[in-house]
Amino acid sequence: MTAPLVSSAGTGQCGQSSLLGLQAITGEVNSENAELRVIPQAMRVVLMDRLQTEGVETASTINIDRSLYVRDRALLEAVSFADLMEVLASSLGPNAPSGLALFQDWWRTAAAPDPQYAADIGCTDTLINGFSYTCPTIRPRAEASLSKVADLRTGRNGGPPFTIIALVNRGDLVYGKQNPDTCGEYRVIAAADTLSSDATDTLVQLGALGQFYMSFEAALPNQGNGMCLAVQRFWNALANTNDSNARGMLRAFFLEEIGMNKDGTMSFPPEAGADFKFGPVISASNLGLLPDDASSLALPLAKPVGQIRTNTRDKTSRWLLRQYSFRRTSLGLRITPTSLSATPPVSIMVPESGCKEAGEDCNTAVGRKIAENVDGLKTIEFGKLAFELANICLEAGQMVAEDVFGDGYKVAIWKNETPDNHVFTALQTISTQPGLPDKDSKIAFNLEMTSCAGCHRHSTPSHIGHLSDWRGQSLGSLSPSPNMFTHSSIKCSDAACSRYEISPLLEKVFLPWRAFLMDQTLRQ
């Protein structure tokens, strides 16, 4: 059996954890994650002004619920979690595991190593990219119990243990880019909530007590020649067909090899004369596979694209955000932890984080970047927020809070109001410069909102009440709460449970913005 993994991140420097594999990952790989980093600030400001003028929220040509964010249960029947895992496993080539085995091995990464099975997928490493990654010997969590799941089709109230709650079109991630590497990300979100379940629930019996959200964020490689526009035309066409046809189209798009013409029409199986042929979209090559491993599967891949992200809360409400990709293990290719892109860890908001890049402490580097991003931080307009961090040294091993409101950037910063805290002093300095807001605490909240942590409720409603959308509406006024633990929820949004709930921030701010960008794309 292979020996347990040992971190290659030394004290006082940023280093790759061995969980990342031998090939270095650069900060540009997943730079498209955060909502406010997709489009350069200057272009985004122009687009926001156009959005305000055109009033897309009341006159959009885009059907958000069918073409951007599918959450109607009648349509989500197109994809089952068990089928998703089977298709994902089959993309691993010869000797691929079953979908169930792939799932079990995935969650063994949250459990103690089992030398009799495969020691190199157990959680023995407490650093990823030089930052903490909590292992069960330090703080046990419920995620490890998921490795004991024995059936992905049945187990909870007569249904599957995990429910598909959204199918998402993120073509907006490459808006305005000339010849992008991908056509954006196409996401499948699955969830289970056992906090209110009874003892007959299989997950409860296994000890998996909590809320588990899994986002399969598959990037679709761009073949050029108008492919990205064709894909958006395909998604737009979902609004003009019945539920039965839409289900078939969605299932084929995510889980099958398909053909597609420039007008967005899809053929399954792919027609010989189709302009493009691709799929399944849900595959290892689109979820963070390394190029060397892709070539071993006879797949062309210049750099890793896509990722899997998980948001979980255990029974004590401890919130945890993690990221996963496919890496080679003693068992073959498996889903393993990687650094959490687009979200700087809380630890670098204070001096002596233990991480340096080119000899510069990360706290010093962030302080310098704050000074360079004054226009993007001293604002009360949500759409104008900007803070660029492409350095891999600033990618967390995980994002964690003791509860959904705790331990954010602002709390860490204000616990260390000392001259050697370069983040704190930089915020103080720019708060005195012209513009709004004029309080360093509000600017700290702005900084947090440019990360995944801020949008996923590290910031409370009162923290973002000074920010407004393009209509001038305060984000703090969104009801019931602007940013939930996750933007998607397994809770029903209506009495008939015809669709799943989403956060007001997603529904009222992000999705109209994405609809505007999709509308602009389709006008080409």
VOTI-530147 format. One line per field, with one value per residue (C-alpha): z, x, y; residue in three letters; residue number from 1. Coordinates in nm, 2 decimals, always signed. Each point is the difference from the previous one (the first is absolute). Layout:
// VOTI-530147
c3 = c(Z, ...) .
c1 = c(X, ...) .
c2 = c(Y, ...) .
residu = c(Ala, ...) .
num = c(NUM, ...) .
END
This chain:
// VOTI-530147
c3 = c(+0.00, -0.06, +0.29, +0.14, -0.17, +0.15, -0.07, -0.22, +0.13, +0.23, +0.29, -0.11, -0.37, -0.24, -0.11, -0.19, +0.21, -0.14, -0.02, -0.30, -0.20, -0.16, -0.25, +0.13, -0.03, -0.09, +0.13, -0.35, -0.02, +0.20, -0.02, -0.14, +0.33, +0.19, -0.13, +0.00, -0.17, -0.32, -0.19, +0.04, +0.22, -0.28, -0.24, +0.29, +0.09, -0.36, -0.01, +0.33, -0.13, -0.31, +0.22, +0.20, -0.32, -0.17, +0.31, -0.07, +0.32, -0.14, -0.37, -0.04, -0.29, +0.21, +0.19, +0.31, +0.14, -0.31, -0.18, +0.29, +0.33, -0.03, +0.34, -0.09, +0.13, -0.32, -0.20, +0.25, -0.05, -0.31, +0.21, +0.30, +0.24, -0.05, -0.38, +0.04, +0.20, -0.24, -0.30, +0.19, +0.09, -0.36, -0.12, +0.18, -0.27, +0.04, +0.35, +0.10, +0.34, +0.03, +0.07, +0.36, +0.05, -0.14, +0.25, +0.29, -0.08, -0.03, +0.36, +0.13, -0.04, +0.30, +0.21, +0.17, -0.23, -0.04, -0.07, -0.10, -0.27, -0.13, +0.25, -0.26, -0.02, +0.37, +0.17, +0.14, -0.13, +0.19, -0.27, -0.35, -0.18, +0.34, +0.17, +0.25, -0.10, +0.30, +0.03, +0.21, +0.27, +0.08, -0.04, -0.10, -0.25, -0.15, -0.36, +0.06, +0.06, -0.36, -0.10, +0.16, -0.24, -0.17, -0.25, -0.20, -0.12, +0.31, +0.37, +0.10, +0.04, -0.29, -0.22, -0.07, +0.27, -0.20, -0.20, -0.31, +0.09, -0.29, -0.36, -0.07, -0.31, +0.07, -0.35, +0.15, +0.14, -0.33, -0.12, -0.20, -0.03, -0.34, -0.08, +0.36, +0.09, +0.12, -0.07, +0.38, +0.26, +0.00, +0.35, +0.17, +0.37, +0.23, +0.36, +0.31, +0.33, +0.29, +0.29, +0.02, -0.12, +0.21, +0.09, -0.31, -0.22, -0.13, +0.03, +0.36, +0.07, -0.14, +0.22, -0.28, +0.19, -0.17, -0.32, -0.30, -0.33, -0.29, -0.31, -0.31, -0.19, -0.33, -0.24, -0.37, -0.23, -0.29, -0.34, -0.16, -0.31, +0.19, +0.24, +0.31, -0.17, -0.12, +0.36, +0.12, -0.28, +0.11, +0.36, -0.13, -0.20, +0.33, +0.06, -0.32, +0.05, +0.22, +0.32, -0.15, -0.28, +0.24, +0.23, -0.30, -0.11, +0.34, +0.07, -0.33, +0.04, +0.34, -0.02, -0.37, -0.30, -0.22, -0.33, -0.02, -0.29, +0.00, +0.04, +0.33, -0.12, +0.16, -0.14, +0.22, -0.10, -0.18, -0.37, -0.23, -0.14, +0.33, +0.04, +0.34, +0.19, +0.37, +0.32, +0.25, +0.16, +0.33, -0.03, +0.18, -0.27, +0.07, +0.38, +0.07, -0.16, -0.06, -0.37, +0.05, +0.13, -0.27, -0.27, +0.16, -0.08, -0.36, +0.09, -0.12, +0.29, +0.03, +0.36, +0.28, -0.03, +0.23, +0.35, +0.26, +0.30, +0.32, +0.26, +0.32, +0.34, +0.28, +0.29, +0.19, -0.30, -0.08, -0.36, -0.24, -0.36, -0.19, -0.35, -0.18, -0.33, -0.16, +0.10, -0.04, +0.31, +0.06, -0.10, -0.32, -0.07, +0.29, +0.13, +0.25, +0.18, -0.17, +0.09, +0.03, -0.29, +0.01, +0.37, +0.21, +0.34, +0.31, +0.14, -0.25, +0.14, +0.29, +0.02, +0.00, -0.18, -0.07, -0.38, -0.22, -0.37, -0.15, +0.36, +0.08, +0.27, -0.12, +0.24, -0.14, -0.36, +0.07, +0.17, -0.31, -0.23, +0.20, -0.06, -0.38, -0.01, +0.16, -0.27, +0.04, +0.38, +0.07, -0.15, +0.11, -0.34, +0.01, -0.37, +0.03, +0.27, -0.11, +0.16, -0.22, +0.15, -0.24, +0.22, +0.09, +0.34, +0.07, -0.05, +0.31, +0.09, +0.12, +0.13, +0.34, +0.26, +0.34, -0.11, -0.31, +0.12, +0.17, -0.05, -0.32, -0.13, +0.19, +0.33, -0.06, -0.10, +0.30, +0.24, -0.12, -0.01, +0.00, -0.21, -0.14, -0.14, -0.35, -0.09, +0.30, -0.07, -0.37, +0.07, +0.24, -0.26, -0.29, +0.23, +0.03, -0.38, -0.20, -0.07, +0.18, +0.23, +0.25, +0.27, -0.02, +0.14, -0.30, -0.24, +0.18, -0.07, -0.36, -0.02, +0.14, -0.25, -0.29, +0.13, +0.01, +0.38, -0.01, -0.24, +0.20, +0.31, +0.18, -0.02, +0.18, -0.15, +0.21, -0.14, -0.36, +0.07, -0.13, -0.34, -0.27, -0.34, -0.33, +0.09, +0.31, +0.22, +0.32, +0.02, +0.37, -0.09, -0.18, +0.19, +0.18, +0.00, -0.30, +0.01, +0.14, +0.10, -0.37, -0.29, -0.08, +0.26, +0.03, +0.16, -0.22, -0.11, -0.01, +0.18, -0.29, +0.00, -0.37, +0.01, +0.24, +0.19, -0.09, +0.19, -0.06, -0.10, -0.27, -0.11, +0.01, -0.08, -0.16, -0.23, -0.16, -0.06, -0.16, -0.21, -0.12, -0.11, -0.17, -0.18, -0.12, -0.12, -0.20, -0.18, -0.18) .
c1 = c(+0.00, +0.11, +0.12, -0.20, +0.03, +0.24, -0.04, +0.27, -0.09, +0.28, -0.03, +0.00, -0.07, -0.27, +0.04, -0.21, -0.16, +0.07, -0.38, +0.02, +0.21, +0.34, -0.11, -0.02, -0.34, +0.01, -0.23, -0.15, -0.15, -0.31, +0.00, -0.35, -0.16, -0.10, -0.30, +0.17, +0.33, -0.14, +0.01, +0.26, -0.12, +0.01, -0.21, -0.24, -0.07, -0.09, -0.23, -0.16, -0.09, -0.15, -0.19, -0.15, -0.10, -0.16, -0.18, +0.07, -0.18, -0.34, +0.06, +0.25, -0.03, +0.16, -0.21, +0.22, -0.17, +0.05, +0.30, +0.23, -0.09, -0.23, -0.15, -0.35, -0.03, -0.19, +0.32, +0.26, -0.13, +0.22, +0.31, +0.03, +0.29, +0.07, +0.02, +0.22, +0.25, -0.01, +0.07, +0.28, +0.16, -0.03, +0.21, +0.30, +0.07, +0.10, -0.03, -0.22, -0.18, -0.38, -0.17, -0.07, +0.37, +0.11, -0.23, +0.11, +0.37, -0.07, -0.12, +0.27, +0.21, -0.18, +0.06, +0.31, +0.22, -0.06, +0.33, -0.19, -0.19, +0.20, +0.19, +0.06, -0.36, -0.06, +0.03, +0.36, +0.11, -0.09, +0.12, -0.12, +0.20, +0.16, -0.34, -0.19, -0.22, -0.18, +0.04, -0.23, +0.27, -0.01, -0.37, -0.23, -0.28, -0.29, +0.13, +0.21, -0.32, -0.10, +0.27, -0.23, -0.29, -0.08, -0.27, -0.03, -0.35, -0.20, +0.04, -0.20, -0.37, -0.03, +0.21, +0.38, +0.23, +0.10, -0.24, +0.08, -0.12, +0.14, +0.14, +0.19, +0.12, +0.31, +0.08, +0.04, +0.34, +0.16, -0.20, +0.20, +0.31, +0.15, +0.04, -0.03, +0.14, -0.35, -0.36, -0.05, -0.12, -0.31, -0.08, -0.20, -0.09, -0.09, -0.10, -0.11, -0.13, -0.02, -0.03, -0.37, -0.02, -0.11, +0.19, -0.13, +0.22, +0.29, +0.24, -0.11, +0.07, +0.35, +0.07, -0.02, -0.18, +0.00, -0.05, +0.20, +0.01, +0.21, +0.06, +0.14, +0.14, +0.09, +0.18, -0.07, +0.31, -0.05, +0.04, -0.02, -0.19, -0.30, -0.04, -0.06, -0.28, -0.15, -0.01, -0.18, -0.25, -0.06, -0.07, -0.23, -0.20, -0.09, -0.25, -0.19, -0.07, -0.21, +0.12, +0.04, +0.23, +0.19, +0.07, +0.14, +0.21, +0.14, +0.08, +0.18, +0.19, +0.14, +0.03, +0.04, +0.22, -0.19, +0.02, -0.08, -0.05, +0.08, -0.36, -0.01, -0.19, +0.12, +0.02, +0.02, +0.17, +0.21, -0.07, +0.30, -0.04, -0.03, +0.21, +0.12, +0.02, +0.07, -0.11, -0.08, +0.04, +0.02, +0.34, +0.33, +0.17, -0.24, +0.03, +0.36, +0.19, +0.37, +0.12, +0.24, -0.28, -0.23, +0.25, +0.01, -0.37, +0.06, -0.16, +0.16, +0.02, +0.24, -0.07, -0.24, -0.35, -0.31, -0.03, -0.23, -0.09, -0.18, -0.17, -0.08, -0.14, +0.01, -0.24, +0.18, -0.04, +0.37, +0.02, +0.26, +0.08, +0.24, +0.11, +0.09, +0.15, +0.11, +0.35, +0.19, +0.01, +0.10, -0.35, +0.01, -0.16, -0.22, -0.17, +0.25, +0.03, +0.16, +0.05, -0.31, +0.04, -0.13, -0.02, +0.30, +0.01, -0.08, +0.35, +0.17, -0.21, +0.24, +0.38, +0.22, -0.24, +0.29, -0.03, +0.24, +0.02, +0.33, +0.11, -0.30, -0.24, -0.36, -0.13, +0.23, -0.09, -0.38, +0.06, +0.19, -0.28, -0.26, +0.18, +0.01, -0.38, -0.14, -0.26, -0.12, -0.03, -0.12, -0.34, -0.36, -0.09, +0.01, +0.06, +0.32, +0.17, +0.33, +0.31, +0.23, +0.19, +0.15, +0.28, -0.03, +0.16, -0.33, -0.22, -0.13, +0.01, -0.36, -0.23, -0.15, -0.21, -0.12, -0.35, -0.14, +0.07, +0.34, +0.37, -0.01, +0.28, -0.13, +0.01, +0.35, +0.12, -0.14, +0.14, +0.34, -0.01, +0.38, +0.25, +0.15, -0.34, +0.04, -0.37, -0.13, +0.23, -0.09, -0.37, +0.05, +0.20, -0.24, -0.30, +0.13, +0.02, -0.28, -0.30, -0.24, -0.01, +0.22, +0.02, +0.27, -0.24, -0.23, +0.29, +0.10, -0.35, +0.04, +0.32, -0.18, -0.28, +0.25, +0.07, -0.21, -0.01, -0.18, -0.27, -0.05, -0.11, +0.33, -0.15, -0.32, -0.28, +0.11, +0.35, -0.11, -0.28, +0.21, +0.02, -0.26, -0.07, -0.03, -0.36, +0.12, -0.16, +0.19, +0.12, -0.09, -0.36, -0.03, -0.23, +0.01, +0.38, +0.21, +0.27, -0.09, +0.25, -0.03, -0.16, -0.20, -0.21, -0.16, -0.30, -0.30, -0.09, -0.38, -0.27, -0.02, +0.38, +0.01, +0.35, +0.29, +0.08, +0.29, +0.15, -0.14, +0.35, +0.01, -0.37, +0.00, +0.36, +0.21, -0.25, -0.14, +0.37, +0.07, -0.32, +0.11, +0.34, -0.17, -0.23, +0.30, +0.17, -0.30, -0.02, +0.32) .
c2 = c(+0.00, +0.36, +0.21, +0.28, +0.34, +0.26, +0.37, +0.16, +0.34, +0.12, +0.24, +0.36, -0.06, -0.08, -0.36, -0.25, -0.27, -0.35, -0.03, +0.23, -0.25, +0.06, +0.27, +0.35, +0.18, +0.37, +0.26, +0.06, -0.35, +0.08, +0.38, -0.02, -0.11, +0.31, +0.19, +0.34, -0.11, -0.14, +0.33, +0.27, +0.28, +0.27, -0.21, -0.10, +0.36, +0.08, -0.31, +0.08, +0.35, -0.16, -0.25, +0.29, +0.18, -0.30, -0.13, -0.36, -0.12, +0.10, -0.04, -0.28, -0.24, -0.27, -0.26, -0.02, -0.31, -0.21, +0.15, +0.10, -0.16, -0.30, -0.08, -0.13, -0.36, -0.10, +0.08, -0.12, -0.36, +0.01, -0.08, -0.23, +0.01, -0.37, +0.04, +0.30, -0.19, -0.30, +0.23, +0.17, -0.33, -0.13, +0.30, -0.14, -0.26, -0.36, -0.15, +0.28, -0.04, -0.01, +0.33, -0.12, -0.09, +0.33, +0.18, -0.21, +0.06, +0.38, +0.02, -0.23, +0.32, +0.13, -0.31, -0.14, -0.20, -0.37, -0.17, -0.32, +0.19, +0.30, +0.21, +0.28, +0.11, +0.03, +0.34, +0.01, +0.33, +0.32, +0.25, +0.07, +0.27, +0.09, +0.06, -0.21, -0.30, -0.15, -0.37, -0.23, -0.05, +0.37, +0.08, -0.29, +0.09, -0.19, +0.00, -0.31, -0.19, +0.05, -0.26, -0.26, +0.07, -0.33, +0.10, +0.33, -0.08, -0.06, +0.09, +0.31, -0.01, -0.24, +0.21, +0.04, +0.12, +0.30, +0.23, +0.20, +0.35, +0.21, -0.02, +0.32, +0.18, +0.21, +0.12, +0.34, -0.10, +0.06, +0.30, +0.25, -0.23, -0.05, -0.37, -0.12, -0.34, -0.11, +0.09, +0.05, -0.24, -0.22, -0.11, -0.27, +0.07, -0.29, +0.01, -0.19, +0.14, -0.24, +0.24, -0.04, -0.36, -0.30, -0.31, -0.19, +0.23, -0.20, +0.29, +0.06, -0.37, +0.04, +0.30, +0.26, +0.27, +0.33, +0.19, -0.11, +0.20, -0.12, +0.22, -0.17, +0.30, -0.15, +0.23, -0.06, +0.03, +0.23, -0.14, +0.35, +0.09, +0.13, -0.29, +0.22, +0.19, -0.33, -0.13, +0.32, -0.04, -0.36, +0.12, +0.28, -0.26, -0.18, +0.28, -0.08, -0.37, -0.21, -0.17, -0.34, +0.13, +0.22, -0.29, -0.20, +0.29, +0.07, -0.37, -0.04, +0.33, -0.10, -0.38, -0.10, +0.06, +0.24, +0.19, +0.37, +0.24, +0.36, +0.09, -0.19, -0.30, -0.32, -0.36, -0.31, -0.22, +0.27, +0.03, -0.05, +0.36, +0.18, +0.31, -0.10, -0.33, -0.02, -0.16, -0.13, +0.34, -0.17, -0.17, +0.00, +0.20, +0.29, -0.02, +0.08, -0.29, +0.07, +0.01, -0.29, -0.22, +0.12, -0.11, -0.34, -0.02, +0.13, +0.33, +0.33, +0.24, +0.30, +0.08, -0.11, +0.14, -0.03, -0.13, -0.15, +0.21, -0.10, +0.21, -0.19, +0.07, -0.25, -0.03, +0.27, +0.24, +0.01, +0.12, -0.15, +0.08, -0.23, -0.06, -0.33, -0.11, -0.33, -0.11, -0.33, -0.23, -0.36, -0.09, +0.19, +0.34, +0.11, +0.32, +0.16, +0.33, +0.30, +0.36, +0.22, +0.24, +0.36, +0.01, +0.13, -0.17, +0.20, -0.07, +0.24, +0.29, +0.00, +0.02, -0.31, -0.23, -0.23, +0.05, +0.20, +0.05, +0.12, +0.08, +0.22, -0.09, -0.05, +0.26, +0.25, -0.09, +0.04, +0.33, +0.12, -0.13, +0.18, +0.33, -0.09, -0.07, +0.31, +0.05, -0.35, +0.01, +0.35, -0.03, -0.06, -0.14, -0.38, -0.03, +0.21, -0.20, -0.14, -0.16, -0.20, -0.29, -0.25, -0.12, -0.36, +0.09, +0.17, -0.31, -0.16, -0.37, +0.05, +0.27, -0.07, +0.17, -0.11, +0.12, +0.15, +0.36, -0.04, +0.03, +0.21, +0.23, +0.30, -0.18, -0.13, +0.35, +0.18, -0.25, +0.11, +0.38, +0.03, +0.20, -0.32, -0.11, +0.13, -0.08, +0.20, +0.30, -0.01, +0.01, +0.29, +0.19, -0.03, +0.07, +0.36, +0.05, +0.15, -0.21, -0.23, -0.18, +0.19, -0.27, -0.26, -0.26, +0.04, -0.03, -0.32, -0.13, +0.11, -0.20, -0.30, +0.02, -0.04, -0.35, -0.31, +0.03, +0.33, -0.11, -0.32, +0.18, +0.07, +0.35, +0.06, +0.21, +0.30, -0.03, +0.06, +0.24, +0.29, -0.17, +0.05, -0.17, +0.18, +0.11, +0.18, -0.27, -0.08, -0.36, +0.00, +0.06, -0.34, -0.23, -0.23, +0.02, +0.10, -0.27, -0.34, -0.27, -0.12, +0.18, -0.32, -0.17, -0.34, +0.17, +0.06, +0.35, -0.06, -0.20, -0.25, -0.05, +0.05, +0.16, +0.05, +0.32, +0.23, +0.29, +0.35, +0.11, -0.25, +0.05, +0.38, +0.10, -0.27, -0.17, +0.32, +0.10, -0.34, +0.03, +0.34, -0.15, -0.29, +0.24, +0.20, -0.31, -0.12, +0.33, -0.07) .
residu = c(Met, Thr, Ala, Pro, Leu, Val, Ser, Ser, Ala, Gly, Thr, Gly, Gln, Cys, Gly, Gln, Ser, Ser, Leu, Leu, Gly, Leu, Gln, Ala, Ile, Thr, Gly, Glu, Val, Asn, Ser, Glu, Asn, Ala, Glu, Leu, Arg, Val, Ile, Pro, Gln, Ala, Met, Arg, Val, Val, Leu, Met, Asp, Arg, Leu, Gln, Thr, Glu, Gly, Val, Glu, Thr, Ala, Ser, Thr, Ile, Asn, Ile, Asp, Arg, Ser, Leu, Tyr, Val, Arg, Asp, Arg, Ala, Leu, Leu, Glu, Ala, Val, Ser, Phe, Ala, Asp, Leu, Met, Glu, Val, Leu, Ala, Ser, Ser, Leu, Gly, Pro, Asn, Ala, Pro, Ser, Gly, Leu, Ala, Leu, Phe, Gln, Asp, Trp, Trp, Arg, Thr, Ala, Ala, Ala, Pro, Asp, Pro, Gln, Tyr, Ala, Ala, Asp, Ile, Gly, Cys, Thr, Asp, Thr, Leu, Ile, Asn, Gly, Phe, Ser, Tyr, Thr, Cys, Pro, Thr, Ile, Arg, Pro, Arg, Ala, Glu, Ala, Ser, Leu, Ser, Lys, Val, Ala, Asp, Leu, Arg, Thr, Gly, Arg, Asn, Gly, Gly, Pro, Pro, Phe, Thr, Ile, Ile, Ala, Leu, Val, Asn, Arg, Gly, Asp, Leu, Val, Tyr, Gly, Lys, Gln, Asn, Pro, Asp, Thr, Cys, Gly, Glu, Tyr, Arg, Val, Ile, Ala, Ala, Ala, Asp, Thr, Leu, Ser, Ser, Asp, Ala, Thr, Asp, Thr, Leu, Val, Gln, Leu, Gly, Ala, Leu, Gly, Gln, Phe, Tyr, Met, Ser, Phe, Glu, Ala, Ala, Leu, Pro, Asn, Gln, Gly, Asn, Gly, Met, Cys, Leu, Ala, Val, Gln, Arg, Phe, Trp, Asn, Ala, Leu, Ala, Asn, Thr, Asn, Asp, Ser, Asn, Ala, Arg, Gly, Met, Leu, Arg, Ala, Phe, Phe, Leu, Glu, Glu, Ile, Gly, Met, Asn, Lys, Asp, Gly, Thr, Met, Ser, Phe, Pro, Pro, Glu, Ala, Gly, Ala, Asp, Phe, Lys, Phe, Gly, Pro, Val, Ile, Ser, Ala, Ser, Asn, Leu, Gly, Leu, Leu, Pro, Asp, Asp, Ala, Ser, Ser, Leu, Ala, Leu, Pro, Leu, Ala, Lys, Pro, Val, Gly, Gln, Ile, Arg, Thr, Asn, Thr, Arg, Asp, Lys, Thr, Ser, Arg, Trp, Leu, Leu, Arg, Gln, Tyr, Ser, Phe, Arg, Arg, Thr, Ser, Leu, Gly, Leu, Arg, Ile, Thr, Pro, Thr, Ser, Leu, Ser, Ala, Thr, Pro, Pro, Val, Ser, Ile, Met, Val, Pro, Glu, Ser, Gly, Cys, Lys, Glu, Ala, Gly, Glu, Asp, Cys, Asn, Thr, Ala, Val, Gly, Arg, Lys, Ile, Ala, Glu, Asn, Val, Asp, Gly, Leu, Lys, Thr, Ile, Glu, Phe, Gly, Lys, Leu, Ala, Phe, Glu, Leu, Ala, Asn, Ile, Cys, Leu, Glu, Ala, Gly, Gln, Met, Val, Ala, Glu, Asp, Val, Phe, Gly, Asp, Gly, Tyr, Lys, Val, Ala, Ile, Trp, Lys, Asn, Glu, Thr, Pro, Asp, Asn, His, Val, Phe, Thr, Ala, Leu, Gln, Thr, Ile, Ser, Thr, Gln, Pro, Gly, Leu, Pro, Asp, Lys, Asp, Ser, Lys, Ile, Ala, Phe, Asn, Leu, Glu, Met, Thr, Ser, Cys, Ala, Gly, Cys, His, Arg, His, Ser, Thr, Pro, Ser, His, Ile, Gly, His, Leu, Ser, Asp, Trp, Arg, Gly, Gln, Ser, Leu, Gly, Ser, Leu, Ser, Pro, Ser, Pro, Asn, Met, Phe, Thr, His, Ser, Ser, Ile, Lys, Cys, Ser, Asp, Ala, Ala, Cys, Ser, Arg, Tyr, Glu, Ile, Ser, Pro, Leu, Leu, Glu, Lys, Val, Phe, Leu, Pro, Trp, Arg, Ala, Phe, Leu, Met, Asp, Gln, Thr, Leu, Arg, Gln) .
num = c(1, 2, 3, 4, 5, 6, 7, 8, 9, 10, 11, 12, 13, 14, 15, 16, 17, 18, 19, 20, 21, 22, 23, 24, 25, 26, 27, 28, 29, 30, 31, 32, 33, 34, 35, 36, 37, 38, 39, 40, 41, 42, 43, 44, 45, 46, 47, 48, 49, 50, 51, 52, 53, 54, 55, 56, 57, 58, 59, 60, 61, 62, 63, 64, 65, 66, 67, 68, 69, 70, 71, 72, 73, 74, 75, 76, 77, 78, 79, 80, 81, 82, 83, 84, 85, 86, 87, 88, 89, 90, 91, 92, 93, 94, 95, 96, 97, 98, 99, 100, 101, 102, 103, 104, 105, 106, 107, 108, 109, 110, 111, 112, 113, 114, 115, 116, 117, 118, 119, 120, 121, 122, 123, 124, 125, 126, 127, 128, 129, 130, 131, 132, 133, 134, 135, 136, 137, 138, 139, 140, 141, 142, 143, 144, 145, 146, 147, 148, 149, 150, 151, 152, 153, 154, 155, 156, 157, 158, 159, 160, 161, 162, 163, 164, 165, 166, 167, 168, 169, 170, 171, 172, 173, 174, 175, 176, 177, 178, 179, 180, 181, 182, 183, 184, 185, 186, 187, 188, 189, 190, 191, 192, 193, 194, 195, 196, 197, 198, 199, 200, 201, 202, 203, 204, 205, 206, 207, 208, 209, 210, 211, 212, 213, 214, 215, 216, 217, 218, 219, 220, 221, 222, 223, 224, 225, 226, 227, 228, 229, 230, 231, 232, 233, 234, 235, 236, 237, 238, 239, 240, 241, 242, 243, 244, 245, 246, 247, 248, 249, 250, 251, 252, 253, 254, 255, 256, 257, 258, 259, 260, 261, 262, 263, 264, 265, 266, 267, 268, 269, 270, 271, 272, 273, 274, 275, 276, 277, 278, 279, 280, 281, 282, 283, 284, 285, 286, 287, 288, 289, 290, 291, 292, 293, 294, 295, 296, 297, 298, 299, 300, 301, 302, 303, 304, 305, 306, 307, 308, 309, 310, 311, 312, 313, 314, 315, 316, 317, 318, 319, 320, 321, 322, 323, 324, 325, 326, 327, 328, 329, 330, 331, 332, 333, 334, 335, 336, 337, 338, 339, 340, 341, 342, 343, 344, 345, 346, 347, 348, 349, 350, 351, 352, 353, 354, 355, 356, 357, 358, 359, 360, 361, 362, 363, 364, 365, 366, 367, 368, 369, 370, 371, 372, 373, 374, 375, 376, 377, 378, 379, 380, 381, 382, 383, 384, 385, 386, 387, 388, 389, 390, 391, 392, 393, 394, 395, 396, 397, 398, 399, 400, 401, 402, 403, 404, 405, 406, 407, 408, 409, 410, 411, 412, 413, 414, 415, 416, 417, 418, 419, 420, 421, 422, 423, 424, 425, 426, 427, 428, 429, 430, 431, 432, 433, 434, 435, 436, 437, 438, 439, 440, 441, 442, 443, 444, 445, 446, 447, 448, 449, 450, 451, 452, 453, 454, 455, 456, 457, 458, 459, 460, 461, 462, 463, 464, 465, 466, 467, 468, 469, 470, 471, 472, 473, 474, 475, 476, 477, 478, 479, 480, 481, 482, 483, 484, 485, 486, 487, 488, 489, 490, 491, 492, 493, 494, 495, 496, 497, 498, 499, 500, 501, 502, 503, 504, 505, 506, 507, 508, 509, 510, 511, 512, 513, 514, 515, 516, 517, 518, 519, 520, 521, 522, 523, 524) .
END
